[in-house]
Amino acid sequence: MTEKCFSCISASICLLTLLPLALAAIHWFQGPLEILLNVHLYLPSLLSVLGVGAAIIGIKGDLKLNLVLFNVLSLSLYVILTINLNAL
């Protein structure tokens, strides 16, 4: 039962971090990304790390693999974004 909860937590964190990136990437709506980064610059990266941890603890199988991969993708994109923002 707790494995299902960790998988749900990981999925919600994945959506919370990838949705603002996707909306900003297609130039529709940059508000959610700005809000997420205004709270703290490293908050999305921390959320992605927590999502990876929750996915590792979560349900075994293909869902686990997909959640880990999507959360790592989110983490890597936010690391690239953070490095570019710090370079400016």
N, C-alpha and C positions, 0 to 999 in steps of 0.2 A: 504494500500500500504506500509506503513512504517513497519507494522508487518512482511510482507514478507522480507523486507530488513534486519530486525533484525534476522530473522530466517536464512537467507543466511549468515549473518555475523557470527552467532553462528556455523553454519555448517562448514564454512571455518576455523574458529578458532579450532573447534574440529578436523578437518583433519590436521591442522598445528601442533597440539600438540600430537595427537595419532599416526600419521604416523611415526615420528622419534622413538617413543617408540616401535612400532611394528617392525620396521626394526632392531633396536638394540636388541630386545628380541630374534629374530631368528638368530642373529649373522651374518647377511648379510652385513649390512652397518651401521656403527656407526657414520659416518660423520655428518648427519643432527642433531643427538642428541647432539653431541659435539659442533656443531656450535650454536645451540639453548642455550646450557648451558654456552658457552663461552661469549655470549652477556651479560648475567647476570644470576646468579644462580636461582633467583626467577622469571625470565621472563615467563617460561612456566606456573607456578602457577598463575601468574597475568593474563595471557591470558586465562587460564581456568576459572578463576573467571569472567572475562569479557564475556566469552562464556556462562556461566550460566546466567548472567544478561541479555544478549541479547536473550537467549532462553526463559526466563521468559516473556520478553516483546513481543516476537514473536508470530507467529500463534498459535492459540489454537488447542488442539486435540492431536492425537498420535505423531505427529511430535514434538510438544513442549515437551512431556514427554521423547521421545527418545533423543532429543538434551540436555535436562537437565541431563538425566542419563549418557550419554556419556561424557559430559563435567565434571560432578562430578567424574566419573571414571578417567578421565584424571587428574583432580586435585588431587585425592587421590593417584594415582600412582606417580605423581611428588612430592607430599609431602613425600611419603615413600622414594623415591629416594634422595630427598634433605636431609632428616634426616640421611640416610645411608652415604651420601657423607660428611656431617658435622661430623659424628661419626669417620670417618677415620682420 
